[in-house]
Amino acid sequence: MRLLSRAMLSAAMLASPILVATPSWAEHVLELDESPVGEIDPAKATDYADTVLMVNIYDTLVYPKKGGPGVEPLLADSWSVDGKTYTFTLHDGVKFHSGNPLTADDVVFSLNRMMALGQGLSSLFEGRVETVEAVDPKTVKFTLTEPYAPFLAALVRLPILDSKTVMANKQDGDHGEFGDYGEAWLSSHDAGSGAYQVESQNPQSETVLTKFDGYFLDFADNAPDRVRYRYGLEASTVRALMGRGEHDISDMWLPPEVIRALAGEDGMSLVAEGGSTGEYIKLNTARPPLDDVHCRLALTYAFDYANTLNILKINDDYSQGVPMNGALPSGLLGYDKSVPDFSQDMEKAKAELAECKYDPADNPLDIAWIAEVPARERIALLMQASFSQLGFPVKVVKTPWALVTEQVTKPDTAPHAVEIAVSALTPDPDSLLYNMYSSKVPATWMSAEHLKDDKVDELLEAGRAESDDTKRAEIYKELNKRLRELAPDIFAYELKGVMVARDAVSVPKLTDASQRTLDNFNFLFREISMTE
């Protein structure tokens, strides 16, 4: 954090021999970083950096509940559910950054725009909403095509846009009277009502946000006036900046030894989140030799889980990973703690490989690791060592995240294996598992496995249709069992997002379990207090 004084002396004061005290007001600037790309169009936002931007620039009808599962009100003061119908009453007096009042028409517009563009997280609503209508300026009603248990939780991923501002900035496009739906303009501007607004945007380097004084909820004392959210900084750069007091919170992707060293410096502490994020070695099930389940199972047994966790350990209290026993992290409905964790077993690996129709010597594997996350190189090299013992020639490739997200959308360009952290998108297991494993979802970085399995699809649909949480939990337990059998991923570990923060910066959701919410949703800048 840096304090940038706005006090200026007039020419008359400068000419005077009298000493004048400088005013004490100073601007609090919060500086933190993440991996690129920082997407600020709500219809396209998907990953960690995008989510942090969305929850600060835009508001949603509901928000993940603090300290447990479920949701709590945000733009919606209250709601009622009648079968397939959800009716929300909006909070009074909410204004967008433009000064326009937020109404039910804006909610309708926001969903229609997301579905028309068909990108980002539109799959959470695709085919599920039959109609959405503004009953009056403060009441909006959604009618679903059929019962859909995850719907309320999914609304944490429907940012509400200022329809008037978007339409005033539309260009020619493919959406009739809506033109391009403001797509070009929203790539560098915002139309939100959130606690912060966009000052400048470069998705590869930095987004700068400023406090919106017209926000309808309170700010913490000494909340940031300006936020610099930077992308793709090298670990050495982050360490140097924090050491000089020019950076406030690190990203969670720093190597453990860098986090350990920073935390040992005066004025630094560790903060963390976790419980709904898995670290998956995504295996390309549509590309030989991994289109054979026995080859995939062989890699699953050959993976060195114990040494991976050793790499991730920071100190006796903090680690970047804990064991995982399947596709579901421990904080989600359906997690079954009675299922054993995975461990390396080379004999079982060789037995599975003997059942595979491919000769490993003739089928080299390429393993990508994300360039912006240096610690993953070591895990990729561990895989290279283990898989080579099975007879596979293995190539390890350093790949920028932006290129990974492009490559994995097609089976023929996706690597055989790439380590990717995936978080539940909403406070519901459907938002994690459906986007990874449903054959109906367009391929993204979340579904780099390219899995197609009728039983998996059947269980995913059953989880969406069942409203009873106890029965839903059993469905997801069965789904987890099926995924262990199919091995579309190596379930490497459950990610714990450990970050370094300067002691002068207080982030309640990362230090107080009763305030913590769904992973990715804990960086509400208005709740952060800066004491310098």
MIVEXBA-687455 format. One line per 5 residues: for each residue x, y negated, z of C-alpha. Coordinates in Angstrom, 2 decimals, m for minus. Last residue first. Layout:
! MIVEXBA-687455
X/Y/Z | ... .
This chain:
! MIVEXBA-687455
m1.34/m3.06/7.43 | m4.27/m1.04/8.82 | m5.76/0.25/5.59 | m9.12/1.96/6.13 | m10.64/4.42/3.69 .
m14.43/4.77/3.72 | m14.95/2.48/0.70 | m12.38/4.52/m1.23 | m14.49/7.67/m1.16 | m11.80/10.26/m1.77 .
m13.48/13.32/m0.27 | m15.54/14.47/m3.26 | m12.93/16.62/m5.04 | m13.43/19.53/m2.60 | m16.94/19.50/m1.11 .
m17.28/17.58/2.14 | m15.15/16.62/5.10 | m16.63/14.37/7.80 | m16.96/17.04/10.50 | m13.58/18.45/9.45 .
m11.87/15.15/10.29 | m8.52/14.41/8.62 | m9.26/14.47/4.89 | m12.77/13.02/5.10 | m11.59/10.27/7.44 .
m8.86/8.86/5.13 | m6.85/6.40/7.27 | m3.95/4.56/5.61 | m1.22/2.97/7.75 | 0.01/6.47/8.60 .
1.13/6.84/4.98 | m0.48/9.83/3.34 | 1.02/13.09/2.12 | m1.30/15.56/0.44 | m2.27/19.20/0.95 .
m5.07/20.54/m1.26 | m5.57/24.06/m0.03 | m6.06/26.38/m2.95 | m7.42/29.86/m2.44 | m4.90/32.28/m3.89 .
m3.91/34.25/m6.98 | m7.18/35.68/m8.18 | m5.62/37.11/m11.34 | m8.33/36.37/m13.80 | m10.60/38.18/m16.26 .
m10.05/41.22/m14.01 | m13.10/43.25/m15.10 | m13.41/45.28/m11.90 | m12.75/42.30/m9.62 | m15.33/40.37/m11.66 .
m17.94/43.07/m11.04 | m17.31/42.97/m7.29 | m17.63/39.16/m7.26 | m20.94/39.46/m9.10 | m22.22/41.90/m6.50 .
m21.28/39.47/m3.72 | m22.90/36.68/m5.72 | m26.19/38.55/m5.91 | m26.06/39.37/m2.20 | m25.63/35.67/m1.36 .
m28.60/34.81/m3.58 | m30.78/37.19/m1.58 | m29.87/35.42/1.66 | m30.22/32.01/0.02 | m33.79/32.64/m1.18 .
m34.41/30.61/m4.36 | m33.45/33.30/m6.90 | m33.44/32.13/m10.53 | m29.90/30.74/m10.71 | m28.31/33.73/m9.03 .
m30.21/36.06/m11.36 | m28.81/34.19/m14.38 | m25.26/34.68/m13.13 | m25.97/38.34/m12.40 | m27.21/39.00/m15.94 .
m24.31/37.12/m17.54 | m21.81/39.16/m15.53 | m23.58/42.38/m16.53 | m23.57/41.39/m20.22 | m19.85/40.61/m20.33 .
m18.12/38.04/m22.52 | m15.05/36.45/m20.98 | m13.24/33.67/m22.84 | m10.71/33.55/m19.94 | m10.05/29.82/m20.51 .
m13.48/29.13/m18.99 | m12.68/26.17/m16.73 | m10.36/24.61/m19.32 | m13.42/24.45/m21.58 | m15.30/26.93/m23.77 .
m18.95/26.21/m24.43 | m21.15/27.94/m21.83 | m23.41/30.82/m22.92 | m20.82/33.55/m22.27 | m21.05/32.68/m18.59 .
m17.75/33.21/m16.76 | m16.06/29.97/m15.77 | m18.90/27.46/m15.89 | m21.28/29.91/m14.29 | m18.86/30.82/m11.50 .
m18.03/27.41/m10.08 | m21.32/25.55/m10.41 | m23.24/28.70/m9.51 | m21.43/28.84/m6.18 | m23.36/25.76/m4.95 .
m22.19/22.52/m3.30 | m21.40/21.14/m6.78 | m18.46/21.39/m9.15 | m16.96/24.31/m7.28 | m13.26/23.81/m7.79 .
m10.98/25.33/m10.38 | m7.19/25.37/m10.07 | m5.50/26.56/m13.24 | m2.61/29.00/m13.75 | m2.20/29.98/m17.38 .
m2.05/33.43/m18.95 | m2.25/34.85/m22.47 | m2.09/31.33/m23.84 | m5.17/29.83/m25.53 | m4.67/29.16/m29.26 .
m6.48/32.20/m30.69 | m9.10/32.22/m27.95 | m10.11/28.60/m28.55 | m10.92/26.01/m25.84 | m7.69/26.91/m24.03 .
m5.43/24.93/m26.34 | m7.06/21.51/m25.86 | m7.14/21.58/m22.06 | m3.57/22.90/m22.07 | m2.46/20.02/m24.30 .
m3.79/17.38/m21.88 | m2.25/19.30/m18.98 | 1.24/19.13/m20.48 | 2.78/22.56/m21.24 | 5.95/24.21/m19.91 .
6.12/27.64/m21.60 | 7.21/30.94/m20.05 | 7.81/33.77/m22.53 | 7.37/37.38/m21.42 | 8.46/40.58/m23.20 .
6.22/43.18/m21.54 | 7.84/46.37/m20.24 | 6.00/46.69/m16.93 | 9.00/45.24/m15.08 | 8.71/42.24/m17.40 .
5.32/41.55/m15.83 | 6.88/41.08/m12.40 | 9.78/38.82/m13.46 | 7.66/36.70/m15.81 | 4.96/36.44/m13.17 .
7.49/35.13/m10.65 | 8.68/32.67/m13.32 | 5.11/31.41/m13.73 | 4.87/31.04/m9.94 | 8.06/29.00/m9.94 .
6.84/26.84/m12.79 | 3.63/26.23/m10.87 | 5.43/24.18/m8.26 | 6.15/21.52/m10.89 | 2.49/20.51/m11.38 .
2.49/17.87/m14.14 | 3.94/20.32/m16.67 | 1.13/22.82/m16.32 | 2.46/26.35/m16.71 | 1.85/28.47/m19.76 .
2.55/32.21/m19.85 | 3.09/33.86/m23.23 | 2.97/37.64/m23.36 | 4.79/39.84/m25.85 | 2.93/42.82/m27.29 .
5.17/45.41/m28.96 | 7.04/46.41/m25.81 | 3.75/46.47/m23.89 | 2.37/49.28/m26.09 | m1.36/48.65/m26.37 .
m4.26/51.06/m25.77 | m4.11/50.54/m22.01 | m4.59/53.63/m19.81 | m0.85/53.90/m19.03 | m0.96/50.21/m18.09 .
m3.46/51.02/m15.35 | m1.11/53.61/m13.85 | 1.85/51.23/m14.14 | m0.03/48.56/m12.20 | m1.16/51.10/m9.62 .
2.49/52.00/m9.01 | 3.50/48.32/m9.00 | 1.16/47.45/m6.12 | 1.12/43.74/m5.26 | m1.60/42.67/m2.86 .
m5.17/41.46/m3.26 | m7.30/40.58/m0.27 | m9.72/43.19/1.02 | m13.50/42.65/0.80 | m14.96/42.26/4.32 .
m14.78/38.45/4.06 | m17.60/38.41/1.51 | m18.15/34.97/m0.03 | m21.72/34.78/m1.31 | m22.35/31.12/m0.53 .
m19.13/29.14/m0.79 | m16.45/28.14/1.73 | m14.24/31.21/1.36 | m13.43/30.78/m2.32 | m15.35/33.05/m4.73 .
m13.59/34.75/m7.67 | m12.04/37.51/m5.64 | m10.18/38.32/m2.44 | m8.17/35.12/m1.96 | m5.15/34.71/0.33 .
m4.25/31.17/1.52 | m2.61/28.38/m0.46 | m1.01/24.95/m0.25 | 0.18/25.67/3.27 | 0.00/23.59/6.44 .
0.37/24.32/10.14 | 3.56/26.38/10.38 | 5.19/24.34/7.62 | 4.87/23.79/3.87 | 4.05/27.27/2.61 .
3.29/27.44/m1.13 | 6.36/29.42/m2.19 | 5.65/31.93/0.57 | 2.12/32.34/m0.75 | 3.48/33.24/m4.20 .
5.95/35.62/m2.59 | 3.09/37.55/m1.01 | 0.86/37.61/m4.09 | 3.44/39.05/m6.50 | 1.28/39.94/m9.51 .
1.79/43.53/m10.68 | m1.65/44.74/m9.55 | m3.44/41.99/m11.48 | m1.13/42.43/m14.46 | m2.07/46.11/m14.69 .
m5.72/45.18/m14.27 | m5.46/42.95/m17.33 | m3.82/45.68/m19.39 | m6.50/48.11/m18.26 | m9.22/45.64/m19.27 .
m8.04/45.63/m22.90 | m8.62/42.22/m24.53 | m5.42/41.34/m22.70 | m3.20/42.89/m25.39 | m4.47/41.28/m27.52 .
m6.53/38.08/m27.33 | m10.17/37.79/m26.24 | m9.61/38.38/m22.50 | m7.21/35.43/m22.25 | m6.17/35.75/m18.60 .
m6.65/32.77/m16.32 | m4.31/32.90/m13.35 | m6.84/31.38/m10.97 | m6.28/29.13/m7.97 | m9.64/28.85/m6.27 .
m11.25/25.73/m4.86 | m14.23/25.55/m2.50 | m12.73/25.78/0.98 | m10.10/23.07/0.92 | m9.01/19.56/1.92 .
m5.81/18.22/3.39 | m3.89/15.43/5.10 | m0.19/15.39/6.06 | 1.41/12.43/7.78 | 3.99/9.71/7.01 .
5.13/6.69/9.04 | 8.59/8.02/9.75 | 9.71/10.70/7.32 | 9.13/14.38/7.95 | 5.93/14.42/5.92 .
7.93/13.29/2.90 | 10.37/16.18/3.20 | 7.64/18.79/3.61 | 5.63/17.39/0.71 | 8.75/17.48/m1.47 .
9.56/21.03/m0.31 | 6.00/22.15/m1.07 | 6.20/20.96/m4.70 | 3.79/18.08/m5.37 | 0.40/19.00/m6.79 .
m1.79/17.53/m4.07 | m1.39/13.92/m5.21 | 0.42/11.52/m2.94 | m1.27/8.83/m0.88 | m0.01/5.32/m0.15 .
2.58/4.25/m2.72 | 4.89/1.23/m2.55 | 6.10/1.79/1.02 | 9.69/2.29/m0.18 | 9.75/5.98/0.78 .
6.34/6.36/m0.83 | 7.67/5.04/m4.13 | 10.76/7.27/m4.04 | 8.76/10.41/m3.28 | 6.18/9.62/m5.93 .
8.92/9.02/m8.50 | 10.71/12.26/m7.63 | 7.45/14.18/m7.99 | 6.97/12.72/m11.48 | 3.93/10.49/m11.94 .
1.28/11.90/m14.25 | m1.55/9.49/m13.55 | m2.00/6.40/m11.41 | m5.04/5.26/m9.47 | m4.38/1.65/m8.44 .
m7.16/0.57/m6.09 | m8.09/m3.01/m5.20 | m9.86/m4.50/m2.20 | m9.12/m1.39/m0.17 | m11.20/m0.94/3.01 .
m9.92/m3.06/5.89 | m12.89/m2.24/8.11 | m14.83/0.51/6.40 | m17.30/m0.52/3.72 | m21.05/m0.45/4.18 .
m23.69/0.68/1.70 | m25.64/m1.32/m0.92 | m22.63/m2.50/m2.93 | m22.72/m6.16/m3.95 | m19.09/m6.77/m3.00 .
m17.87/m4.34/m5.65 | m14.25/m3.64/m4.70 | m11.77/m3.52/m7.55 | m10.54/m0.58/m9.61 | m7.37/m0.09/m11.66 .
m7.04/3.08/m13.74 | m3.52/4.12/m14.66 | m1.24/6.02/m17.06 | m2.85/8.43/m19.50 | m6.48/7.37/m19.16 .
m5.59/3.66/m19.47 | m8.31/1.62/m17.80 | m8.58/m1.88/m16.39 | m10.75/m3.70/m13.85 | m13.25/m0.91/m13.37 .
m15.73/m1.27/m10.53 | m15.75/0.00/m6.97 | m18.55/0.72/m4.45 | m20.63/2.34/m7.15 | m23.45/0.82/m9.23 .
m22.06/1.84/m12.60 | m21.84/0.66/m16.18 | m18.09/1.03/m16.58 | m15.52/m0.03/m19.15 | m12.66/1.65/m21.07 .
m14.17/4.82/m22.55 | m17.59/3.39/m21.81 | m17.38/1.05/m24.82 | m16.75/3.83/m27.34 | m19.49/6.07/m25.94 .
m22.12/3.32/m25.63 | m24.84/5.78/m26.63 | m23.18/6.01/m30.08 | m26.30/4.54/m31.72 | m29.18/4.75/m29.23 .
m31.81/4.03/m31.91 | m30.68/7.14/m33.77 | m28.11/9.16/m31.87 | m25.34/9.71/m34.44 | m23.52/6.42/m34.03 .
m23.28/2.73/m34.70 | m22.13/0.85/m31.64 | m23.68/0.41/m28.21 | m22.65/m2.42/m25.88 | m26.05/m3.91/m25.02 .
m27.39/m0.37/m24.81 | m24.88/0.54/m22.11 | m25.56/m2.64/m20.14 | m29.32/m2.11/m20.22 | m29.03/1.57/m19.29 .
m26.97/0.89/m16.17 | m25.68/4.41/m15.57 | m26.49/7.00/m12.90 | m23.88/9.67/m12.27 | m25.38/13.19/m12.61 .
m22.85/15.55/m11.01 | m24.21/15.37/m7.43 | m27.47/16.32/m9.15 | m26.25/19.90/m9.52 | m26.90/20.52/m5.80 .
m30.60/19.85/m6.31 | m30.69/22.08/m9.39 | m28.84/25.13/m8.01 | m32.02/27.18/m7.36 | m33.51/26.87/m10.84 .
m37.19/27.79/m11.11 | m38.24/27.50/m14.75 | m38.32/24.85/m17.49 | m37.76/22.18/m14.87 | m39.84/19.08/m14.28 .
m37.86/16.11/m12.99 | m39.73/13.14/m11.51 | m38.40/9.64/m10.83 | m39.90/7.12/m8.43 | m38.72/3.57/m7.67 .
m39.58/1.79/m10.94 | m42.73/3.94/m11.39 | m43.29/7.54/m12.49 | m40.05/7.39/m14.45 | m39.89/10.68/m16.29 .
m37.64/13.68/m16.72 | m38.91/16.60/m18.78 | m38.07/20.25/m19.45 | m34.85/20.29/m17.44 | m33.05/23.64/m17.36 .
m31.97/24.25/m20.94 | m28.69/22.43/m20.36 | m28.59/20.92/m16.86 | m25.31/22.21/m15.40 | m24.07/22.68/m18.98 .
m23.97/18.87/m19.30 | m20.81/18.93/m17.20 | m18.53/17.24/m19.71 | m20.02/17.19/m23.19 | m23.45/17.53/m24.78 .
m23.65/13.92/m25.94 | m27.46/14.07/m26.07 | m27.64/15.92/m22.74 | m25.56/13.33/m20.90 | m27.49/10.48/m22.53 .
m30.87/11.95/m21.60 | m29.74/12.44/m18.00 | m28.51/8.86/m17.70 | m31.52/7.34/m19.46 | m33.98/9.02/m17.09 .
m32.01/7.82/m14.07 | m31.83/4.32/m15.54 | m35.61/4.29/m16.05 | m36.02/5.16/m12.35 | m34.52/1.79/m11.47 .
m31.17/0.24/m10.58 | m31.41/m3.56/m10.55 | m29.17/m5.44/m13.00 | m26.34/m7.41/m11.37 | m23.81/m6.20/m13.94 .
m22.07/m4.09/m11.28 | m25.37/m2.27/m10.85 | m27.77/m3.18/m8.09 | m29.48/m1.12/m5.39 | m32.21/m3.04/m3.59 .
m34.49/m0.25/m2.48 | m33.37/3.39/m2.39 | m35.07/5.64/m4.92 | m37.90/8.08/m4.24 | m37.26/11.44/m5.86 .
m39.70/14.06/m7.21 | m38.57/17.58/m8.08 | m41.01/19.83/m9.97 | m40.41/23.52/m10.73 | m42.14/24.76/m7.60 .
m43.11/21.64/m5.71 | m40.01/19.97/m4.33 | m40.01/16.63/m2.53 | m37.43/13.88/m2.34 | m36.15/11.14/m0.05 .
m34.03/8.00/0.03 | m32.53/8.86/m3.35 | m29.51/6.76/m4.31 | m27.49/8.63/m1.70 | m29.34/11.29/0.27 .
m27.62/14.42/1.64 | m26.62/17.68/0.00 | m25.97/21.29/0.98 | m23.13/23.11/2.67 | m21.26/21.86/5.73 .
m19.29/19.09/7.43 | m20.52/16.20/5.31 | m23.22/16.93/2.76 | m22.44/16.70/m0.94 | m24.13/13.60/m2.41 .
m27.66/12.97/m3.73 | m29.21/10.67/m6.35 | m25.81/9.85/m7.79 | m23.66/6.73/m7.64 | m21.00/5.49/m10.03 .
m17.56/3.85/m9.82 | m16.30/5.51/m6.62 | m17.74/8.99/m6.99 | m16.95/9.00/m10.72 | m13.28/8.01/m10.37 .
m12.53/10.74/m7.84 | m14.40/13.20/m10.05 | m12.40/12.28/m13.13 | m9.12/12.78/m11.28 | m10.22/16.25/m10.19 .
m11.67/17.52/m13.48 | m14.93/17.11/m15.42 | m15.82/13.63/m16.66 | m17.30/13.52/m20.18 | m20.87/12.23/m19.72 .
m19.76/9.98/m16.87 | m17.28/8.12/m19.13 | m14.37/7.22/m16.82 | m11.88/9.94/m17.77 | m8.51/9.85/m15.97 .
m6.38/12.40/m17.82 | m3.92/12.90/m16.18 | m2.61/14.41/m12.93 | m3.25/12.35/m9.83 | m1.90/9.29/m8.05 .
m2.41/6.89/m5.17 | m2.06/3.18/m4.49 | m4.48/1.27/m2.26 | m4.16/m2.52/m2.47 | m5.38/m4.53/0.51 .
m5.49/m8.21/m0.41 | m4.24/m10.68/2.15 | m5.88/m13.21/4.42 | m3.39/m14.58/6.96 | m3.26/m18.15/5.60 .
0.32/m19.49/5.36 | 1.14/m22.05/8.08 | 2.20/m25.48/6.81 | 5.55/m27.06/7.63 | 5.44/m30.87/7.26 .
7.94/m32.38/4.81 | 5.13/m32.83/2.27 | 5.74/m32.45/m1.42 | 4.78/m28.78/m1.38 | 1.60/m29.65/0.40 .
0.69/m32.19/m2.25 | 1.40/m29.69/m5.00 | m1.07/m27.31/m3.39 | 0.07/m24.19/m1.58 | m1.34/m20.86/m2.67 .
m2.64/m18.05/m0.48 | m3.55/m14.98/m2.51 | m1.17/m12.74/m0.61 | m0.57/m9.29/m2.08 | m0.33/m6.70/0.67 .
1.13/m3.51/m0.73 | 0.00/0.00/0.00 .
